[in-house]
Amino acid sequence: MNMHFQPSFRTWLLLSILAGLFVFSGACATLSPAEKKLLAQKKYEDAQSPGNSKKERYKKLMEAIRMEPKEPLYRVGLGDAYFKDGKLDKAEKMYLSAIKVEPAYATSYRMLGRLYMQKGQWDDATHYLKRALNQPNVINPIQLYNWLAYSEYRKGDLPKAEKAWLRALDINDSDKIRLNLALIYKEGNRLDLAQASLLKALEMNPKLPSAHFALGEIYYQRNKFGKAKKHFSEVIHLEPLSEQARISQEILNKLSARK
């Protein structure tokens, strides 16, 4: 007697699901390189949506990397996501892997330099920031020189910090760069240079409290109390709740007591 197997509804459902998986898997396996590239780009763009959770963002970026493993942008993107979330060791690994797949991708070096600044690893920071500056078609070199100068400053190398900030000014003048430069001049007791740099910074931006404070200190040190009073008063006016305003008020009180 012939017996015919009659699959249950549950069995048919399972077979249907498996068939769908096979079709889907086959479709993914047969994607052309151009299709994979477009799909990876879509995953990357979707990951930038502000509505994503951290887990969703990581997942989409990982999928983009799997589809286009030689594209450094997606590796840097995942590194940036880790960096933003404070996962610095994971971010570091992604930036290093981006350099491995594409050594000429300048953003990898930029972000590694910034990451090492965050970690306080100043030797590593200067190394990668210099490598970023040596890449072709550098984006925002002023920012890189500013970071490099600050890293050199934190290493205690004032001449190299000065050189980097001067290089930034050669590209484009900036009140904040001039303020930074003035502060290292002031620290090195090169008060004429510090004063000139601060005056130039305030000419560009009269509402720069730190420049007023540093200039007030220089004038006070040089016994030019009238000018010092003017700049300390401006600090209090611009940022009345700041620590610099508190110190400025103390100095103004001393100057008033001298009369």
ABEGO torsion letter per residue (X at the ends): XBBBBBBBAAAAAAAAAAAAAAAAAAAAAABBAAAAAAAAAAAAAAAABAABBAAAAAAAAAAAAAABAABAAAAAAAAAAAAAAGBAAAAAAAAAAAAAABAABAAAAAAAAAAAAAAGBAAAAAAAAAAAAABBGBBGAAAAAAAAAAAAAAAGBAAAAAAAAAAAAAABBBAAAAAAAAAAAAAAGBAAAAAAAAAAAAAABAABAAAAAAAAAAAAAAGBAAAAAAAAAAAAAABAABAAAAAAAAAAAAAAAAX
